[in-house]
Amino acid sequence: MTITEQDIEAEVGAFAGRVAGAAIGALELMCVHLGDRLGLYEALATGPATAPELAERTGIDARYAREWLEQQATAGFLAVDADPVDGDPDNRVFRLPIAAQVCLLDPDSLAAMAPLAQLVVEAPESFDAVVEAYRTGGGVSFGEYGDGVRAFQAAANRPQYVNLLASQWLPSMPDVVARLEGGARVADVGCGVGWSSIALARAFEAVTIDGFDLDEASIADARSLAISEGLSDRVHFQVRNAADAAPGSYDVVCCFESLHDMARPVEALSAMRSMLAPGGTVFIADERAEPFLPDNPDPIQHLLYAASVLHCLPVGRSEAPSAATGTVMQTATLERYARDAGFDNVDVLPIEHDMFRFYRLRSSRSDGQR
């Protein structure tokens, strides 16, 4: 096939357009985060407003209010209810559509998008450390990514746990649900700021939950969350390695979206297996990675690979030795890790989800044996 000059020009134009579109999207997300930080969306949710009215509601400068409102309307995030008949732009009326209210103001909505805007703004703070990791072969700990990335992670996963964990994910294992309803002991390994533990405690009033994470800031947030939710009597969070937990203590051990970040996943899984009481289950949710470099990858695969480059692989390599798994942990990789850790029953659960794949791990070996 002969490649013509016109073909090359078309390819160059398409590539340039792809990069330019990504840059515009990043800038627009920064403007979204600006509106979130300043409370502008929340103020518009109370009713349409002109720039001076929005400035009055939020305590910001009126000229900046107009610039932001016009940008948001240009991006399609706001609607214009009325153009000024006198030509004065300060008389133009802007409205926040219902869809934008759901996506930007409801932290429990499965369509919550504000966390992605926060990520775009906060992630660059750790970029120099990532560059250095690529040069040296080292890593960047989760804590080094800072408060903003931690807050993003919590906000991004919160809707999944509060909406789906008890209603759709766990019902795929009826015997586990029965055990939870009877007052099971649960360990939440890599619990982060604790929304998975909180969701479990809300759904099952008889359970007690121990959340483990090595990030001190995350555990501090988790303890505050348990208190604010009135669940600190049943949900306890510790800065602790799961390997140090008492063997044979837990009916269910959960590990949600954190195994791929662990430097030594086989050791972590072995520790989880040792924590199980007789007949116990390890329940894992991790990324829905497709086979290596899939043809026509969907947007989730784009997200997973980008997240792996900038965050998950550096986090996984912040300790040595490291399996260097990265975000894109395919099913075969997890199954290998699980069997190396002593599990002889590894099930991929029939749960449909855009982002996550779910696994149930069990072992016939005696409890407490590593």
GIZI-V39458 format. One line per field, one symbol per residue. phi: phi as a letter, one per 30 degrees, with the letter a starting at -180 (. if undefined). psi: psi as a letter, one per 30 degrees, with the letter a starting at -180 (. if undefined). burial: 1 if it has 24 or more other ideal C-beta (glycine too) atoms within 12 Angstrom, else 0. A space follows every 50 residues. Layout:
BEGIN
phi: ???
psi: ???
burial: ???
END
This chain:
BEGIN
phi: .dccdddddddddddddddddddddddddddddeddddidddddddlead ddddeddcicddddeddddddddddidcccdadddcidddcdccbcdedd dddcbcdcddcdceeddddddddedcddddeddddcidabdedddjdddd deeddddeddddcceddbddedbeddedddddjdcbccdididjdddddd dddbdcdcbcccaccddddddddddddddibddcbbcbdadedcdddicb dbccbchbeddddbdddddddddddddeidbccbcbdddceehddhdded dedddddddcbddeddcdbbdbdhdiddcdedddddeddddjdcbbcddd cdadcccbbccbbddddidc
psi: kkjleeeeeeeeeeeeeeeeeeeeeeeeeeeeeeeeefgeeeefffllll eeeeeeefglkeeeeeeeeeeeeefgflkjekkkfgfjffgkkkkjleee eefffjffkfgkfeeeeeeeeeeffgeeeeeeeeefgbajleeffleeee eeeeeefeeeefefeffeeeffieeeeeeeffhlkkkjkhfbggeeeeee eefjfflkkjkklfjeeeeeeeeeeeeffhgfffjkkkjkkffflkkgfk ekkkjjhfeffkeieeeeeeeeeffklkglkkjkkakikllkilkhklee eeeeeeeeefdeeeefgflklkfheleijleeeeeeeeeffgkgjjkjki kkkeelkkkkklkflkkfk.
burial: 00000000000000000000000000011111111101011111100111 11111011010000110111111000111100000000010111110001 10111110100111111111111001001100100001111111110111 11111111111111110111011001101100011111111111111111 11110011111111101110111011001010011111010110101011 11111111111111111111111111100111111111100000000000 10111111011111111110011111111110111011001110011010 10101111111110001000
END
